[in-house]
Amino acid sequence: MTPYTLTVRRLAALAAGSVLALAALAAQAADPSQFSRAETLVFVERHLANVKAPTTLRYSFVKSGTLETGFSDEVRVDVATSGKTCCLVKGSFLSGERALKLPEIPDAESNPVILYFLEHDIRDMQRLTKGRSVYYQKRIRMTMVNEAQVRDTTVSWQGRTLPAQEVTLTPYQTDPARSRYERFSNKRYTFVLAKDVPGGVYQIRTVMSGAQAGDPAMIEEVMTFTGTAADPTTATTTPR
């Protein structure tokens, strides 16, 4: 059993019934070589290996589009030492009535901000479509294994151009049952991972396109890494 498997099982136990179980599904393969490249980059990679605790990873979050009122807010991942190892992680995803209640994660290796984003996203899909969250979890998981596209790219961080990988998937486009939520079935997910950016996650973006080509997006949500704070206790959430 790999250290990743143990961490993932602990995550799933802490948040049973939520999208955090997506990572547990990825860990069912005994041999890491059995993971798809997309799974490895998103769920398996040790994103926190380049983070020195204690610190806080900070991300901007912007929602826009024609379907609902947009907003700007912040996401935070507080990283602390855990005994002799790193890392004990506590997350803060959005603020006020939008905030998610998140479990503290001991011995984290992958950056849980990905799972926080997906938890938020699937709750929104459930709200918009009246469907079941577990169904959307499975669609994302299946598409990550079988259909996700991965390409090399670059990102700009602190005046440097850094290598990155972009993982793109459209989990509902090929769903045989998409007629039940056709309006939202073109939703596209993009994960941009960069090993040289603290925490390994540069950006996550989802887009629901408009009804016709050239129409503005119905909903677009973008979470982008903005920097670190050396002491988690001094970090603040600054929604606009």
N, C-alpha and C positions, 0 to 999 in steps of 0.2 A: 504494500500500500504506500503510495507516494505521499510526501508532506502536503502536496496540493490537495489530494483526496481528503486528508484529515481536516485541513482547513475548511474545505468546501462543505464537508458534512457538518462541521460545527456551525458554519454560516446557515445552512439549511435548517438546523435544529433551532437556532435562535430566531429564525423568521419563517417558521413552518407555514406553508400555504401561500407564501408570497413569491414574487418573481426571483428572489434570491435562490430559489431551488433550481433555477436554470443552470447555475454553475454546478450544482450537485449532479445534474443529468450529464454534464460534460465529463464529470469525473468517473462515470461508470466504467469507462474503458480503462483496463488495468495498465495498458502500455500507452504512455503519452504520445508515441508515434502514431497511434490510431486516431488522434484528434485531427480534424481538418486544419488547414493553415489559418482559416478565419477563427475557428474555436481557440486555437493556441494563442493568437494575437489578442483576442478579446477577453477570454476567460482564464487562460492557463499561464500566460506570461507573468513573470515576477516583476510587475510594474514598480513595486516599492523598493526594489533593490538599490536604486540610486537616491533614496531619501534618507537623510540623517535625522533621526528623532532627537529631541522633540521639534516638530514643525507643523505647519498647517498648509495644506494645499488648497488654493482658492480658485474658484471658477465663476465666471459670469454666466447668467442664464437669461436668455431673451426669448420671449414668445411674441409672435406677430401673426398677421393673416387676416382674412376677411370674415372668418366664421365666428370668432370670439374676440373679446377685448384682450389686447396684448399687455405685457408687463415686463419689467426687468427686475432681477433679483440676484441672489448669490447662493452658491453651493460651497460647502467647506468640508474638508476631511482633516481632522485633527489626528496626527500621528505621534504616538508616544512609545517609549520603550516598554517592553513587557518582560519583567525579570531580566534575564541575561540576553534576551533576543528582541528583535524588532519584528512585528510592530503591533501595538495595541491601537486600534483605530476606532474613532467615533465620528460619525458623520452628521452634518446639518444640511438638509436639502430644502431650500427655499425657506420662507418665513411666514409668520402669521397663520392664517387659515389654510394656506397652501402647503405648509410644512409637513414633511413625512416624519413619522415616528420610526426611528431606525435603531437597530440593535448595536451594541458595542461589539467589536470583532477582535478577539485575541489572536495573536500569531498570524496576522494577515500578511499575505505575500503579494497577491494581485490587488490592484486598486479597486476598492468597492464602489467608487463613484460611478462606474459603468453599471453596476447592479442597481444603484440608487436611481440612476436615470431611467433604467428600464422599468423599475417598480413604478415610478411616477407615470411613465408612458403607458404602461398596460392598464393602470387605474383609469387613465384618461380614455383609452380605447373602450374599456368596459362602460364608462359613463356615457360616452358618445353613441355607442352602438347597442347598449343594453345586453351585450353578450357576456360570456363567462371569461374571467381573467385567465383561467388555466388553458383555455383554448388558444388565446393569443400567445401565451408562454410557449406552447408547443409549436405554434407556427414559426416563431422566431428561432427556436431551437432547431427545428427541421431545416429551415432555410440556411441557418448558419452552417449546418453540416453539408448540405447538398447543393446549395445554389449561390451562396455568397461569392461576390467578386472581390479579389484582392489585387491591389496594384501598389507599386512603389511610388512615392511622391516626396515632397519636401515641405517643411514648415519654416516659418521665420520666427525666431525666438531670441530676444535680447541681442538683436543686431546680427545674429548668425543664421545661416541657412542650414537646417538639420534634416537628415534623412528620416523618412516616416513611411508608414504603411497605411493605406486607406482600405477599409472593409465596407462594402456596400451590399445591402440586401433589400429586397422588396417582398416581405414574407406573406403578404396577402394577395399579391397579384396572381399567383398560380394556385390559390386556394380553390378547390372545387366548390366550396360553400360560400364563395365571395358574394353571391347575389344577396345574401342576408345583410351585407353592409357595403354594398357596391360603391356608395359615395366616398368611402374612406379606403378603398382597396388599393389605391395607387401609392400608398404611403411608403416612403423610402427612408431607410436608416443608413447613416454614414458615420463610421468610427474612424478617427484619425489618431494613430498610435505612434509615438516617437520616443525611443529609448533614452534620448539625451535630454528630454524635458522632464523635470521632477515629477515623479508619479506616473510617467509613461503615457498619460492620456492627454492629448492636445485638444481634441474637440470631438463632441458627439452632436449630430444634427439629424432631425427628422423633418420631412416635408410632405404635406398632403397637397397635391397640385389642384389647381382650379378645374372646373368642369371642361373647359375648352383650352386648346393649346394657346399659350400666350396669356391666359388669365393669371392674375396674381394667386399666390398660394392661399389655400383655405386656412391652413395652420402650418407654421414653421416654428420649430423650437431649436435653439442653438445653445449649447453649453461649451464654453471655451476657457482653457486654463489661463489665469491671469497672473499667477505668481505664488510665492510662499510667504508665510510669516514665521519667524524663528520660534516664537513662543505661542502655542495654541491659546493661551489665556488672554492674549491681547487682540486676537482676531475678532472682527465685528461684522455683522451682516448689514449691508447697506442697500436695501431695496429702493427702487425709484418708482 
